[in-house]
Amino acid sequence: MANNIDASILAKLGISNENTTQAAASSKDKLGQKDFLKLMVAQLKNQDPMKPMENGDFLGQMAQFSSVTGLQDLQASFNQLAGVMQSSQALQASALVGRSVLMPSNAAVLSAGQPVLGAVDVPASTSDVTLTVTDQTGQMVRVMNMGQQAGGLARFEWDGKTDAGDMMVPGRYKITASAVIDGKIQAVDTLVAARVESVTLGRGGRESTLSLAGLGSLEMSKIRQIM
């Protein structure tokens, strides 16, 4: 805007010639609506009578100022909205600490005196769902028949015992599932429950992550259920 205004006019308004370039470069930050109107009036009063300002030039400067003002207001609104969303996300995330969440995973942690809770994501009604638990060496320790299940999440609970009734040591185990769908056996996804130990809030557009006991980190959006 200021690039189109004669330097002598700027001088009359208290803007020195040596600072004209700097003032023009930072006009978006330093010139408000009143300053802009003051400049426009001064420009009209001091224009060359033989070469009056064209209506198009005047309207162009008005449109330019309105565009800049609108973008600044829009940016401020977006910044305010982002702040509200971040605060809301922080409150939601902090409320999860200490609670258990259900997430997609075939890894589970068996703790002393506590069963492993989870679910099988059954894509369609099935006549039979089978759950298999293996240890870290790949050895099968338990096979659980869950029977007929409707489509959706079919909850399960493993008490930590083998098929022979022996109690397994605490640690990480792998849980997989299969289902009979349309007469064919196929693998289906499993979900396990894990306790949220801490939350790391996302910065710069990044998603917040949860630190889960024994299972590492997980993006907040991947939580299927809060238990």
N, C-alpha and C positions, 0 to 999 in steps of 0.2 A: 504494500500500500504506500509506504513512505517513499519507495523508489520513484513513484509517479509525481511526487510533490517537489516543487522547486526549492532549492537549497535556501534561497533568500526568505522564503516563507517560513521555513523551519527555524531560521535564525531569528525572525521576528517573534517566534513562539518560545524562544529561549533554548533552542537546540543549536549548539555551535556547529560550524561547518566541519571541524575536524572530527566531530563525533557523529556526523550524519550517516556514514556507512554503518557504524556500529548500531546506531539507533534503528536504522532500516532493517538490519539483520535480526534484531531482537524485538521488532515491533509487535510480534504476536504475543510476547510476554508482557510488554511494558505499556502498550496502548490499549486503553479501555474504550468503551463506547463514547463517553464524553470527550476523551482526547481525540478520537477519530472525527467526531462531529465538529470539534473546534478546528481541526486541521482543514476539514472540508470547507467550512465557512471562510477561513482565512485564505484558502486557495481561490475561492470564488471572488473574494474581495480584491485580491492582488493579481488576478489573471490579466493578461494582455488584452485590452479592449479590441485590438485588431485581430487577435487570435483567441477568441473566447473558448472556454472549455466545452467540448462536445458533450451532448447529453449521454451518448454511449459511454464516454469515459467516466462521467459522474456515476452512472448506473453500475458500470463495471466495478468501480471502487466500492460502491455500496454492497454489491453482491459478494465481492471478495471479503469484505469485513464480516458480512453476515455468515459466510461459509466458515471462516476461521472461528468466529464466536460459537457457531453451532457445533463444530468439531470439538472445541474445547469443552463445551457443556456435555457433549456426548461422552467424551473421555472421562470427565469427572463422574458421570453417572455410572459408567462401566467400572471405574475404580471403586466407587461406593458399593456397587453390587458385588464385586469380587471380594471386598472386605467382609460383607455380610455372609456370603457363601463360605468363606474360609472360617469365620467364627462359628457358623453353624456346623461345619464339618468337624471342627475341633471339639465342639461339645458332644457330637455324636460319637466321635472316636474315643474321647476320654471316658464315656459311659460304658465302653466295651471292656475296659481294663478289669481283669479279674473274672470276667464271664467267659463262657465257652461258646464257640461258634462252629457251625457245620460248614465244611469246605470240601471242594473236590480234591481227593488225594487217595492213594492206595497205601500210604505210609501211616502207621499209627504207633502211638507210644503207650506201652503198658506200664502203669504205675502201681506200686505196691498197694494192695487193698482196694484198688479202683478198677472197674471194668472198662473196656474200650467201647465207646458208643459211636454209632455211625448210621449210615443209610446206604441203600442201593438205589441208584437212579434207574428205575424200570421204565423203558420207553413205551411199552404197551403191555396190556394184560398178558400174563404168562401163567403156565401151569406149574412151573417150578423155578425157584431161584436157589442157587447154591453158592455159599460163601466159603472161601478157602483162605486159611491163615498160614503163612510161612515165616520162618525166622530169617535172620540175616544171612545164613548160609544157603538159603533156598530150600531147606527141609520143611516139608509140610507137617504142621503140628495140629491142625484142627480143620475139619470139614463140617460146615453147618448147613443143614437143609432148611430153607425158609419156606418151602412149599409154594402154594399158589399165591400170586400177588397181582393186584391191579396196577395199572400204569401210574407212575409217580414215585415218590420217595418211600421205600420200604425200610423201616427202622430195624436195626439189629443191635445186639449187645453181646460182646465176647467177654466172658468172665476170666480169661487168662489161662484156662485149663486146656490140656490136650484132649484128644479123643479118648485116651485111657484114663482121664481124670487127674493127671498130674499137673501141678501148678507150674507155669513157665516163669522164668526170671523176668524182672522188669527190664524194659528196653524197647527198641524199635522192632516192629513187625510189619509185614506186608499183607494187605488184605485185598483180595481180588474176588470178583463175582461173575457168574454166568447165569443166563436165563434161557428157557425154552420159549422161543417166539416163532409162531407159524411153523411149529414142528421142528425147528432147528435150534441147536444150542449156540449161543453167541455171547461174547463178553459184554458186560455192561459196566458202567462207571460206578465207582464207590465214593462215598464221602465219609469223612471222619470228623469227630468232635475234638477240638483242641482249646485250651485255655489261653486267653489273650494276656500276655505279660506286660506289654507296653505298646505305645503307638507313636509312629513317626509321621508328623504332618507333612504333606506335600508342599513343595515350594516351587515357584515359577511354573505353575501349571501341572506339576507332577502330582500323582495320586498318593494319598496317604497309605502307609503300610502298617500292618500289624505284626508284632513279634509274638509267635506262638510257642508255647512250652514244648520243647523237644523237636519242633518241626521247622524252625526258621521263620522267615518273613512271608507275608502274603498281602497282595493288594486288597484294599478294602472292598473294592467292587466285586471280588470273587466270593465273598461270603454268601452262602445260600440261606442260612438261617442263623438266628441268635437264640441260643438255648438258655 
